[in-house]
Amino acid sequence: MATWASRPKPQMRTMTSDLADASNLPDDLPNLPKQSLGFYAKLFGAWIGMGFKNPPIAIKEKLHV
């Protein structure tokens, strides 16, 4: 299991246009209103690295709402 220290540092915030008030966000990262082209490029690159596999998602129990 990965620890917080071993995870990569965030590079951007996305979907900030969904917030009621995005002015409270710090300026330490780019605050993008939507996903950028670079975001999708990195996502696609990760999928290539996975060999275009679509791993199953195991749901252990039902959510009762």
PDB file with one MODEL, atoms N, CA, C and O in Angstrom:
MODEL        1
ATOM      1  N   MET A   1       0.836  -1.178   0.000  1.00  0.00           N
ATOM      2  CA  MET A   1       0.000   0.000   0.000  1.00  0.00           C
ATOM      3  C   MET A   1       0.882   1.242   0.000  1.00  0.00           C
ATOM      4  O   MET A   1       1.851   1.322   0.754  1.00  0.00           O
ATOM      5  N   ALA A   2       0.548   2.196  -0.835  1.00  0.00           N
ATOM      6  CA  ALA A   2       1.343   3.418  -0.955  1.00  0.00           C
ATOM      7  C   ALA A   2       1.066   4.342   0.230  1.00  0.00           C
ATOM      8  O   ALA A   2      -0.051   4.405   0.744  1.00  0.00           O
ATOM      9  N   THR A   3       2.089   5.042   0.640  1.00  0.00           N
ATOM     10  CA  THR A   3       1.915   6.035   1.693  1.00  0.00           C
ATOM     11  C   THR A   3       1.821   7.410   1.065  1.00  0.00           C
ATOM     12  O   THR A   3       2.150   7.585  -0.109  1.00  0.00           O
ATOM     13  N   TRP A   4       1.378   8.380   1.835  1.00  0.00           N
ATOM     14  CA  TRP A   4       1.267   9.746   1.319  1.00  0.00           C
ATOM     15  C   TRP A   4       2.619  10.278   0.859  1.00  0.00           C
ATOM     16  O   TRP A   4       2.693  11.046  -0.100  1.00  0.00           O
ATOM     17  N   ALA A   5       3.677   9.875   1.535  1.00  0.00           N
ATOM     18  CA  ALA A   5       5.007  10.374   1.186  1.00  0.00           C
ATOM     19  C   ALA A   5       5.479   9.840  -0.156  1.00  0.00           C
ATOM     20  O   ALA A   5       6.272  10.496  -0.832  1.00  0.00           O
ATOM     21  N   SER A   6       5.006   8.651  -0.562  1.00  0.00           N
ATOM     22  CA  SER A   6       5.480   8.066  -1.809  1.00  0.00           C
ATOM     23  C   SER A   6       4.637   8.473  -3.024  1.00  0.00           C
ATOM     24  O   SER A   6       4.988   8.137  -4.155  1.00  0.00           O
ATOM     25  N   ARG A   7       3.547   9.180  -2.805  1.00  0.00           N
ATOM     26  CA  ARG A   7       2.685   9.593  -3.923  1.00  0.00           C
ATOM     27  C   ARG A   7       3.263  10.828  -4.604  1.00  0.00           C
ATOM     28  O   ARG A   7       3.908  11.650  -3.952  1.00  0.00           O
ATOM     29  N   PRO A   8       3.035  10.967  -5.913  1.00  0.00           N
ATOM     30  CA  PRO A   8       3.526  12.168  -6.601  1.00  0.00           C
ATOM     31  C   PRO A   8       2.778  13.406  -6.129  1.00  0.00           C
ATOM     32  O   PRO A   8       1.625  13.325  -5.707  1.00  0.00           O
ATOM     33  N   LYS A   9       3.439  14.539  -6.205  1.00  0.00           N
ATOM     34  CA  LYS A   9       2.825  15.796  -5.785  1.00  0.00           C
ATOM     35  C   LYS A   9       1.797  16.243  -6.827  1.00  0.00           C
ATOM     36  O   LYS A   9       1.999  16.029  -8.022  1.00  0.00           O
ATOM     37  N   PRO A  10       0.705  16.856  -6.388  1.00  0.00           N
ATOM     38  CA  PRO A  10      -0.289  17.361  -7.343  1.00  0.00           C
ATOM     39  C   PRO A  10       0.324  18.415  -8.257  1.00  0.00           C
ATOM     40  O   PRO A  10       1.210  19.164  -7.845  1.00  0.00           O
ATOM     41  N   GLN A  11      -0.153  18.470  -9.504  1.00  0.00           N
ATOM     42  CA  GLN A  11       0.359  19.437 -10.467  1.00  0.00           C
ATOM     43  C   GLN A  11      -0.675  20.475 -10.867  1.00  0.00           C
ATOM     44  O   GLN A  11      -0.321  21.539 -11.375  1.00  0.00           O
ATOM     45  N   MET A  12      -1.971  20.173 -10.641  1.00  0.00           N
ATOM     46  CA  MET A  12      -3.021  21.118 -11.003  1.00  0.00           C
ATOM     47  C   MET A  12      -4.306  20.715 -10.304  1.00  0.00           C
ATOM     48  O   MET A  12      -4.469  19.569  -9.886  1.00  0.00           O
ATOM     49  N   ARG A  13      -5.210  21.666 -10.185  1.00  0.00           N
ATOM     50  CA  ARG A  13      -6.571  21.385  -9.735  1.00  0.00           C
ATOM     51  C   ARG A  13      -7.470  21.514 -10.951  1.00  0.00           C
ATOM     52  O   ARG A  13      -7.325  22.443 -11.746  1.00  0.00           O
ATOM     53  N   THR A  14      -8.397  20.579 -11.094  1.00  0.00           N
ATOM     54  CA  THR A  14      -9.319  20.641 -12.223  1.00  0.00           C
ATOM     55  C   THR A  14     -10.749  20.759 -11.712  1.00  0.00           C
ATOM     56  O   THR A  14     -11.038  20.483 -10.547  1.00  0.00           O
ATOM     57  N   MET A  15     -11.626  21.172 -12.601  1.00  0.00           N
ATOM     58  CA  MET A  15     -13.055  21.303 -12.338  1.00  0.00           C
ATOM     59  C   MET A  15     -13.365  22.321 -11.241  1.00  0.00           C
ATOM     60  O   MET A  15     -14.330  22.150 -10.495  1.00  0.00           O
ATOM     61  N   THR A  16     -12.564  23.366 -11.136  1.00  0.00           N
ATOM     62  CA  THR A  16     -12.813  24.385 -10.123  1.00  0.00           C
ATOM     63  C   THR A  16     -14.046  25.222 -10.450  1.00  0.00           C
ATOM     64  O   THR A  16     -14.542  25.942  -9.583  1.00  0.00           O
ATOM     65  N   SER A  17     -14.549  25.144 -11.680  1.00  0.00           N
ATOM     66  CA  SER A  17     -15.759  25.890 -12.028  1.00  0.00           C
ATOM     67  C   SER A  17     -16.988  25.294 -11.345  1.00  0.00           C
ATOM     68  O   SER A  17     -18.033  25.943 -11.291  1.00  0.00           O
ATOM     69  N   ASP A  18     -16.883  24.071 -10.823  1.00  0.00           N
ATOM     70  CA  ASP A  18     -17.994  23.451 -10.107  1.00  0.00           C
ATOM     71  C   ASP A  18     -18.128  23.970  -8.680  1.00  0.00           C
ATOM     72  O   ASP A  18     -19.153  23.743  -8.037  1.00  0.00           O
ATOM     73  N   LEU A  19     -17.122  24.653  -8.184  1.00  0.00           N
ATOM     74  CA  LEU A  19     -17.178  25.180  -6.823  1.00  0.00           C
ATOM     75  C   LEU A  19     -18.068  26.418  -6.763  1.00  0.00           C
ATOM     76  O   LEU A  19     -18.131  27.204  -7.708  1.00  0.00           O
ATOM     77  N   ALA A  20     -18.746  26.571  -5.642  1.00  0.00           N
ATOM     78  CA  ALA A  20     -19.579  27.756  -5.464  1.00  0.00           C
ATOM     79  C   ALA A  20     -18.717  29.022  -5.396  1.00  0.00           C
ATOM     80  O   ALA A  20     -19.085  30.062  -5.942  1.00  0.00           O
ATOM     81  N   ASP A  21     -17.564  28.920  -4.719  1.00  0.00           N
ATOM     82  CA  ASP A  21     -16.661  30.061  -4.597  1.00  0.00           C
ATOM     83  C   ASP A  21     -15.227  29.563  -4.729  1.00  0.00           C
ATOM     84  O   ASP A  21     -14.640  29.090  -3.756  1.00  0.00           O
ATOM     85  N   ALA A  22     -14.671  29.666  -5.914  1.00  0.00           N
ATOM     86  CA  ALA A  22     -13.303  29.193  -6.164  1.00  0.00           C
ATOM     87  C   ALA A  22     -12.254  30.206  -5.717  1.00  0.00           C
ATOM     88  O   ALA A  22     -11.060  29.921  -5.807  1.00  0.00           O
ATOM     89  N   SER A  23     -12.660  31.370  -5.245  1.00  0.00           N
ATOM     90  CA  SER A  23     -11.686  32.390  -4.847  1.00  0.00           C
ATOM     91  C   SER A  23     -10.938  31.994  -3.574  1.00  0.00           C
ATOM     92  O   SER A  23      -9.910  32.595  -3.264  1.00  0.00           O
ATOM     93  N   ASN A  24     -11.424  31.006  -2.835  1.00  0.00           N
ATOM     94  CA  ASN A  24     -10.755  30.569  -1.608  1.00  0.00           C
ATOM     95  C   ASN A  24      -9.586  29.626  -1.870  1.00  0.00           C
ATOM     96  O   ASN A  24      -8.831  29.313  -0.950  1.00  0.00           O
ATOM     97  N   LEU A  25      -9.426  29.168  -3.109  1.00  0.00           N
ATOM     98  CA  LEU A  25      -8.354  28.232  -3.411  1.00  0.00           C
ATOM     99  C   LEU A  25      -6.998  28.931  -3.392  1.00  0.00           C
ATOM    100  O   LEU A  25      -6.878  30.055  -3.880  1.00  0.00           O
ATOM    101  N   PRO A  26      -5.984  28.284  -2.839  1.00  0.00           N
ATOM    102  CA  PRO A  26      -4.650  28.894  -2.843  1.00  0.00           C
ATOM    103  C   PRO A  26      -4.068  28.912  -4.259  1.00  0.00           C
ATOM    104  O   PRO A  26      -4.526  28.183  -5.138  1.00  0.00           O
ATOM    105  N   ASP A  27      -3.064  29.746  -4.463  1.00  0.00           N
ATOM    106  CA  ASP A  27      -2.419  29.886  -5.769  1.00  0.00           C
ATOM    107  C   ASP A  27      -1.178  29.002  -5.904  1.00  0.00           C
ATOM    108  O   ASP A  27      -0.340  29.249  -6.771  1.00  0.00           O
ATOM    109  N   ASP A  28      -1.050  27.971  -5.054  1.00  0.00           N
ATOM    110  CA  ASP A  28       0.130  27.112  -5.111  1.00  0.00           C
ATOM    111  C   ASP A  28       0.120  26.186  -6.322  1.00  0.00           C
ATOM    112  O   ASP A  28       1.169  25.682  -6.721  1.00  0.00           O
ATOM    113  N   LEU A  29      -1.060  25.954  -6.915  1.00  0.00           N
ATOM    114  CA  LEU A  29      -1.219  25.116  -8.109  1.00  0.00           C
ATOM    115  C   LEU A  29      -2.106  25.846  -9.096  1.00  0.00           C
ATOM    116  O   LEU A  29      -2.898  26.699  -8.696  1.00  0.00           O
ATOM    117  N   PRO A  30      -1.993  25.530 -10.383  1.00  0.00           N
ATOM    118  CA  PRO A  30      -2.941  26.095 -11.338  1.00  0.00           C
ATOM    119  C   PRO A  30      -4.360  25.608 -11.018  1.00  0.00           C
ATOM    120  O   PRO A  30      -4.578  24.414 -10.809  1.00  0.00           O
ATOM    121  N   ASN A  31      -5.313  26.529 -10.980  1.00  0.00           N
ATOM    122  CA  ASN A  31      -6.707  26.211 -10.709  1.00  0.00           C
ATOM    123  C   ASN A  31      -7.473  26.272 -12.026  1.00  0.00           C
ATOM    124  O   ASN A  31      -7.924  27.337 -12.447  1.00  0.00           O
ATOM    125  N   LEU A  32      -7.614  25.112 -12.670  1.00  0.00           N
ATOM    126  CA  LEU A  32      -8.244  25.066 -13.986  1.00  0.00           C
ATOM    127  C   LEU A  32      -9.756  24.880 -13.855  1.00  0.00           C
ATOM    128  O   LEU A  32     -10.208  24.068 -13.047  1.00  0.00           O
ATOM    129  N   PRO A  33     -10.538  25.618 -14.635  1.00  0.00           N
ATOM    130  CA  PRO A  33     -11.995  25.471 -14.548  1.00  0.00           C
ATOM    131  C   PRO A  33     -12.476  24.117 -15.071  1.00  0.00           C
ATOM    132  O   PRO A  33     -13.487  23.603 -14.593  1.00  0.00           O
ATOM    133  N   LYS A  34     -11.794  23.547 -16.013  1.00  0.00           N
ATOM    134  CA  LYS A  34     -12.114  22.221 -16.583  1.00  0.00           C
ATOM    135  C   LYS A  34     -10.814  21.443 -16.727  1.00  0.00           C
ATOM    136  O   LYS A  34      -9.749  21.937 -16.355  1.00  0.00           O
ATOM    137  N   GLN A  35     -10.894  20.223 -17.269  1.00  0.00           N
ATOM    138  CA  GLN A  35      -9.677  19.456 -17.519  1.00  0.00           C
ATOM    139  C   GLN A  35      -8.967  20.039 -18.740  1.00  0.00           C
ATOM    140  O   GLN A  35      -9.603  20.484 -19.695  1.00  0.00           O
ATOM    141  N   SER A  36      -7.648  20.026 -18.686  1.00  0.00           N
ATOM    142  CA  SER A  36      -6.856  20.572 -19.786  1.00  0.00           C
ATOM    143  C   SER A  36      -6.489  19.461 -20.773  1.00  0.00           C
ATOM    144  O   SER A  36      -6.653  18.275 -20.489  1.00  0.00           O
ATOM    145  N   LEU A  37      -5.998  19.871 -21.919  1.00  0.00           N
ATOM    146  CA  LEU A  37      -5.522  18.906 -22.903  1.00  0.00           C
ATOM    147  C   LEU A  37      -4.362  18.094 -22.333  1.00  0.00           C
ATOM    148  O   LEU A  37      -4.257  16.895 -22.590  1.00  0.00           O
ATOM    149  N   GLY A  38      -3.498  18.738 -21.566  1.00  0.00           N
ATOM    150  CA  GLY A  38      -2.386  18.034 -20.929  1.00  0.00           C
ATOM    151  C   GLY A  38      -2.866  16.976 -19.948  1.00  0.00           C
ATOM    152  O   GLY A  38      -2.255  15.915 -19.830  1.00  0.00           O
ATOM    153  N   PHE A  39      -3.965  17.260 -19.239  1.00  0.00           N
ATOM    154  CA  PHE A  39      -4.559  16.295 -18.318  1.00  0.00           C
ATOM    155  C   PHE A  39      -4.965  15.032 -19.072  1.00  0.00           C
ATOM    156  O   PHE A  39      -4.649  13.918 -18.655  1.00  0.00           O
ATOM    157  N   TYR A  40      -5.670  15.223 -20.190  1.00  0.00           N
ATOM    158  CA  TYR A  40      -6.098  14.071 -20.987  1.00  0.00           C
ATOM    159  C   TYR A  40      -4.911  13.350 -21.617  1.00  0.00           C
ATOM    160  O   TYR A  40      -4.953  12.130 -21.779  1.00  0.00           O
ATOM    161  N   ALA A  41      -3.865  14.070 -21.973  1.00  0.00           N
ATOM    162  CA  ALA A  41      -2.673  13.438 -22.534  1.00  0.00           C
ATOM    163  C   ALA A  41      -2.006  12.539 -21.497  1.00  0.00           C
ATOM    164  O   ALA A  41      -1.579  11.430 -21.819  1.00  0.00           O
ATOM    165  N   LYS A  42      -1.914  13.011 -20.259  1.00  0.00           N
ATOM    166  CA  LYS A  42      -1.324  12.185 -19.198  1.00  0.00           C
ATOM    167  C   LYS A  42      -2.206  10.987 -18.887  1.00  0.00           C
ATOM    168  O   LYS A  42      -1.702   9.889 -18.649  1.00  0.00           O
ATOM    169  N   LEU A  43      -3.509  11.187 -18.886  1.00  0.00           N
ATOM    170  CA  LEU A  43      -4.436  10.088 -18.647  1.00  0.00           C
ATOM    171  C   LEU A  43      -4.316   9.031 -19.741  1.00  0.00           C
ATOM    172  O   LEU A  43      -4.288   7.835 -19.453  1.00  0.00           O
ATOM    173  N   PHE A  44      -4.247   9.467 -20.976  1.00  0.00           N
ATOM    174  CA  PHE A  44      -4.097   8.542 -22.101  1.00  0.00           C
ATOM    175  C   PHE A  44      -2.747   7.824 -22.031  1.00  0.00           C
ATOM    176  O   PHE A  44      -2.662   6.630 -22.315  1.00  0.00           O
ATOM    177  N   GLY A  45      -1.698   8.551 -21.653  1.00  0.00           N
ATOM    178  CA  GLY A  45      -0.378   7.943 -21.500  1.00  0.00           C
ATOM    179  C   GLY A  45      -0.374   6.859 -20.427  1.00  0.00           C
ATOM    180  O   GLY A  45       0.281   5.829 -20.587  1.00  0.00           O
ATOM    181  N   ALA A  46      -1.098   7.084 -19.341  1.00  0.00           N
ATOM    182  CA  ALA A  46      -1.196   6.075 -18.287  1.00  0.00           C
ATOM    183  C   ALA A  46      -1.942   4.846 -18.795  1.00  0.00           C
ATOM    184  O   ALA A  46      -1.585   3.714 -18.468  1.00  0.00           O
ATOM    185  N   TRP A  47      -2.981   5.078 -19.595  1.00  0.00           N
ATOM    186  CA  TRP A  47      -3.747   3.963 -20.152  1.00  0.00           C
ATOM    187  C   TRP A  47      -2.882   3.152 -21.119  1.00  0.00           C
ATOM    188  O   TRP A  47      -2.968   1.924 -21.148  1.00  0.00           O
ATOM    189  N   ILE A  48      -2.049   3.835 -21.908  1.00  0.00           N
ATOM    190  CA  ILE A  48      -1.107   3.140 -22.790  1.00  0.00           C
ATOM    191  C   ILE A  48      -0.159   2.287 -21.945  1.00  0.00           C
ATOM    192  O   ILE A  48       0.120   1.136 -22.281  1.00  0.00           O
ATOM    193  N   GLY A  49       0.331   2.863 -20.846  1.00  0.00           N
ATOM    194  CA  GLY A  49       1.226   2.134 -19.959  1.00  0.00           C
ATOM    195  C   GLY A  49       0.586   0.898 -19.348  1.00  0.00           C
ATOM    196  O   GLY A  49       1.281  -0.057 -19.001  1.00  0.00           O
ATOM    197  N   MET A  50      -0.746   0.911 -19.213  1.00  0.00           N
ATOM    198  CA  MET A  50      -1.479  -0.239 -18.686  1.00  0.00           C
ATOM    199  C   MET A  50      -1.788  -1.252 -19.778  1.00  0.00           C
ATOM    200  O   MET A  50      -2.404  -2.282 -19.505  1.00  0.00           O
ATOM    201  N   GLY A  51      -1.376  -0.980 -20.998  1.00  0.00           N
ATOM    202  CA  GLY A  51      -1.652  -1.894 -22.101  1.00  0.00           C
ATOM    203  C   GLY A  51      -3.094  -1.844 -22.564  1.00  0.00           C
ATOM    204  O   GLY A  51      -3.623  -2.846 -23.047  1.00  0.00           O
ATOM    205  N   PHE A  52      -3.741  -0.695 -22.427  1.00  0.00           N
ATOM    206  CA  PHE A  52      -5.139  -0.487 -22.819  1.00  0.00           C
ATOM    207  C   PHE A  52      -6.100  -1.428 -22.102  1.00  0.00           C
ATOM    208  O   PHE A  52      -7.165  -1.752 -22.629  1.00  0.00           O
ATOM    209  N   LYS A  53      -5.732  -1.863 -20.916  1.00  0.00           N
ATOM    210  CA  LYS A  53      -6.601  -2.743 -20.148  1.00  0.00           C
ATOM    211  C   LYS A  53      -7.627  -1.924 -19.379  1.00  0.00           C
ATOM    212  O   LYS A  53      -7.384  -0.771 -19.022  1.00  0.00           O
ATOM    213  N   ASN A  54      -8.748  -2.524 -19.136  1.00  0.00           N
ATOM    214  CA  ASN A  54      -9.815  -1.921 -18.357  1.00  0.00           C
ATOM    215  C   ASN A  54     -10.046  -2.825 -17.149  1.00  0.00           C
ATOM    216  O   ASN A  54     -10.854  -3.751 -17.224  1.00  0.00           O
ATOM    217  N   PRO A  55      -9.349  -2.574 -16.034  1.00  0.00           N
ATOM    218  CA  PRO A  55      -9.448  -3.494 -14.900  1.00  0.00           C
ATOM    219  C   PRO A  55     -10.852  -3.458 -14.290  1.00  0.00           C
ATOM    220  O   PRO A  55     -11.499  -2.411 -14.267  1.00  0.00           O
ATOM    221  N   PRO A  56     -11.315  -4.606 -13.799  1.00  0.00           N
ATOM    222  CA  PRO A  56     -12.634  -4.642 -13.174  1.00  0.00           C
ATOM    223  C   PRO A  56     -12.616  -3.904 -11.829  1.00  0.00           C
ATOM    224  O   PRO A  56     -11.584  -3.815 -11.164  1.00  0.00           O
ATOM    225  N   ILE A  57     -13.750  -3.395 -11.462  1.00  0.00           N
ATOM    226  CA  ILE A  57     -13.904  -2.733 -10.168  1.00  0.00           C
ATOM    227  C   ILE A  57     -14.728  -3.658  -9.291  1.00  0.00           C
ATOM    228  O   ILE A  57     -15.883  -3.948  -9.602  1.00  0.00           O
ATOM    229  N   ALA A  58     -14.145  -4.119  -8.203  1.00  0.00           N
ATOM    230  CA  ALA A  58     -14.831  -5.035  -7.302  1.00  0.00           C
ATOM    231  C   ALA A  58     -15.583  -4.228  -6.243  1.00  0.00           C
ATOM    232  O   ALA A  58     -14.990  -3.432  -5.515  1.00  0.00           O
ATOM    233  N   ILE A  59     -16.886  -4.445  -6.172  1.00  0.00           N
ATOM    234  CA  ILE A  59     -17.716  -3.785  -5.164  1.00  0.00           C
ATOM    235  C   ILE A  59     -18.075  -4.841  -4.132  1.00  0.00           C
ATOM    236  O   ILE A  59     -18.759  -5.817  -4.442  1.00  0.00           O
ATOM    237  N   LYS A  60     -17.611  -4.640  -2.901  1.00  0.00           N
ATOM    238  CA  LYS A  60     -17.773  -5.648  -1.868  1.00  0.00           C
ATOM    239  C   LYS A  60     -19.141  -5.593  -1.194  1.00  0.00           C
ATOM    240  O   LYS A  60     -19.663  -6.624  -0.772  1.00  0.00           O
ATOM    241  N   GLU A  61     -19.717  -4.417  -1.091  1.00  0.00           N
ATOM    242  CA  GLU A  61     -21.022  -4.311  -0.444  1.00  0.00           C
ATOM    243  C   GLU A  61     -21.824  -3.190  -1.084  1.00  0.00           C
ATOM    244  O   GLU A  61     -21.268  -2.283  -1.704  1.00  0.00           O
ATOM    245  N   LYS A  62     -23.124  -3.267  -0.926  1.00  0.00           N
ATOM    246  CA  LYS A  62     -24.014  -2.258  -1.506  1.00  0.00           C
ATOM    247  C   LYS A  62     -24.056  -1.032  -0.614  1.00  0.00           C
ATOM    248  O   LYS A  62     -23.940  -1.139   0.606  1.00  0.00           O
ATOM    249  N   LEU A  63     -24.219   0.110  -1.212  1.00  0.00           N
ATOM    250  CA  LEU A  63     -24.353   1.370  -0.499  1.00  0.00           C
ATOM    251  C   LEU A  63     -25.820   1.604  -0.210  1.00  0.00           C
ATOM    252  O   LEU A  63     -26.643   1.587  -1.125  1.00  0.00           O
ATOM    253  N   HIS A  64     -26.153   1.818   1.021  1.00  0.00           N
ATOM    254  CA  HIS A  64     -27.542   2.077   1.413  1.00  0.00           C
ATOM    255  C   HIS A  64     -27.711   3.566   1.652  1.00  0.00           C
ATOM    256  O   HIS A  64     -27.154   4.122   2.598  1.00  0.00           O
ATOM    257  N   VAL A  65     -28.471   4.195   0.801  1.00  0.00           N
ATOM    258  CA  VAL A  65     -28.696   5.641   0.937  1.00  0.00           C
ATOM    259  C   VAL A  65     -30.126   5.947   1.297  1.00  0.00           C
ATOM    260  O   VAL A  65     -30.488   7.114   1.450  1.00  0.00           O
TER     261      VAL A  65
ENDMDL
END
